[in-house]
Amino acid sequence: MAQSQFPRRLATFLTGLLECVAFSGLIFGWTSLVFVLKSDHYFEDLCEQPLNLTSNSTGLTEYSAQDSKFSLIFTLASFSNNFMTLGTGYIFDRFGTTVARLIAICLYAGATFLVGISSPDTGLLLFAAFPMLTVGGVLFLLTNLQVGNLFGKHRSTIITLYNGAFDSSSSIFLIIKLLYERGLKLRVSFFILCAFSIWHLIRTFFLMPKGHIPFPLPSNYTYGFSCSKRSEGFKGTKGEEISKEEVELRQEANAPSQKEIAKTEQSDSRSFRSCVLSWRFFWHLIWLSVMQLWHYLFIGTLNPMLNHLAQGDQNLVSSYTNAFAITQLFGVFCAPWNGLFLDHLKKKYQQEARKKGFPESMADLHSTFPSLTVTSLLCLSFSICASIPILRLQYLTFILQVISRSFLYGGNAAFVTLAFPSEHFGKVFGTVMMLSGVISLLQFPIFILIKGPFQGNPIYVNIVLILVTVLSLVHPFLVSRVWRRQKELV
C-alpha cells in the first residue's frame, strides 16, 4: 500500500465504520422505537376495548390491532431492506458509488424528516418513512463493502466488520429511547439524524470513489475529490514500487486462468444469469432466507412477546427492551471473528490448492464452509431459546440472536464475494437479498396466525420454523462436497 495513500484509506475505513454503525441498519432497533411510539400514543385509537370483552379476558388483547400496525410497518420496512437491494445493486454496478450514495442520502434525509414531522394523527407517514430509511441504509452498507478492497488480504475481515456495524446501528434507537425518557422529543432526535445528511455528502465527495474500488488494487490507485485521475487497471509503470502483498494478490487473481479447469469454471459462471441459476445460489438463498425470517419475526414481535411474558408490566418491558438493544451494540465486535476465520482458512486452502493443482477460486469457496455451518448452528440455538416462554431465558436469546445475525449477514456478503464473479457482486447480492425479502413477507401472516387462530401461543409455529431451519445445513454440506470431489479427482 502506498504510504501517501494510507491516511486517506484509513480515514475512509474509519468513517465508513462509523457510517455503518450509526446510520445503516437503524430499522433493527425497531423494538426500542416501538416503545417510544406507543408512549407517544401512535395508533392508540386502535386500542379501544371491544364491546364484547368478558371478565375472563387478560386485557392484553386490546392492543392486538395496534401491535398489528407496528408489525406491518416493520414487515414493509424489512421487506424493502431486501427487495430493493437488487435495484440498488444494479445502480451501484451501473452508475458507481457517487450516484448510489446520493440516492441513499436523499432516502435517508427524506425518511428522518418524515418521522420528525409525524404525529399520532399522521401516523401513516411511518409506512413511507421506514421503508425509505431501510433502503437508504442498505445503500450506505453496499457502497462501503468495497472499502475492504483497499486492504487486500484483510478484505473479508473488513466486509464482516462492516456487516457487524450494520447490525450494531440498531442501538441508535435505544439512544433515542433513553433520550426520550429524559425529556427529548422524538421529532427532535429525528431532525438531528436528518442533519447528519451533510456529513454523508462530505464523505461521498472526499473519501469515496466516483466509480468502484477494484480488486486486486493497483499500487497507483487513487480516489476522492482531490484526485483528477484514477487508475483502474492492474498494470504498473516501469520502475513502480510493488509491495509483496500486491504481488500475491495479483497472483491470486490470475492463478485460476492458468489452469484448464479454472477456465471451464469461469466460463460457467461468467454471466449473471448463470450465477443466479446455479445450485450454490439456490441453496445460499434458502440458507439466508430461513434464518433471516427468524430474525425479522423475532424483532418484529419482540415488544408484544415481552408484554405477554411480563404480564403487561411496562417497567419490565422497558428493562428487557433496553437489554436487547444493548446486546445489539456488540454485533460490531462479533462479526469480525467470522471474517478473520474466513481470511485464515482462505489462505490455508489456497496453499493446498496450489500444491494439488486445482483452482484457487475453489479454495475460496471452500473457506466459507465453516462459517456457513457455525451460522446455521447459532441460528438453530437462538430459535430454540426464543421458543421457550421463560422471561429470564430471553437474556440468552438476545445474546445468541446478535451473534447469529452478525455471522449471518457478514457470512452472506463474504460468500457472495468469494463464490461469484466480482463484476456481478452488486446484482447477485441484490438478487439474493430481494428474493429473501419476498420470503420475509411471511412474518406478517405468521404474526396474524399467532394472534388469531393460535390465540397468542406461538409454540406450533416455532416448532415448524425450527424444523425448517435445519434445512440451512444443506448449504454448507454441498459447498464442502465440491471440495471433496475435486480432491478425489486429483
Buried (B, 14 or more C-beta within 10 A) or exposed (E): BBEEBEEBBEBBBEBBBEBBBBBBBBBBBBBBBBBBBBBBBBBBEBBEEEEEEEEEEEEBBBBBBBBBBBBBBBBBBBBBBBBBBBBBBBBBBEBBBBBBBBBBBBBBBBBBBBBBEBEEEEBEBBBBBBBBBBBBBBBBBBBBBBBBBBBBBBBBBBBBBBBBBBBBBBBBBBBBBBBBEEEBEBBBBBBBBBEBBEBBBEBBBBBBBBBBBBBBBBBBBBBBEEBEEBBEEBEBEEEEEEEEBBEBBBBBBEBBEEBEBBEEBBEEBEEBEBBBEBEBBBBBBBBBBBBBBBBBBBBBBBBBBBBBBBEEBBEBBBEBBBBBBBBBBBBBBBBBBBBBBBBEBBBEBBEBBBEEEBBBBBBBBBBBBBBBBBBBBBBBBBBBBBBEBEBEEBBBBBBBBBBBBBBBBBBBBBBBBBBBBBEBBBBBBBBBBBBBBEBBBBBBEBBBBBBEEBEBEBEEBBEEBBEBBEBBBEBBEBBBEBBEEBBEEE
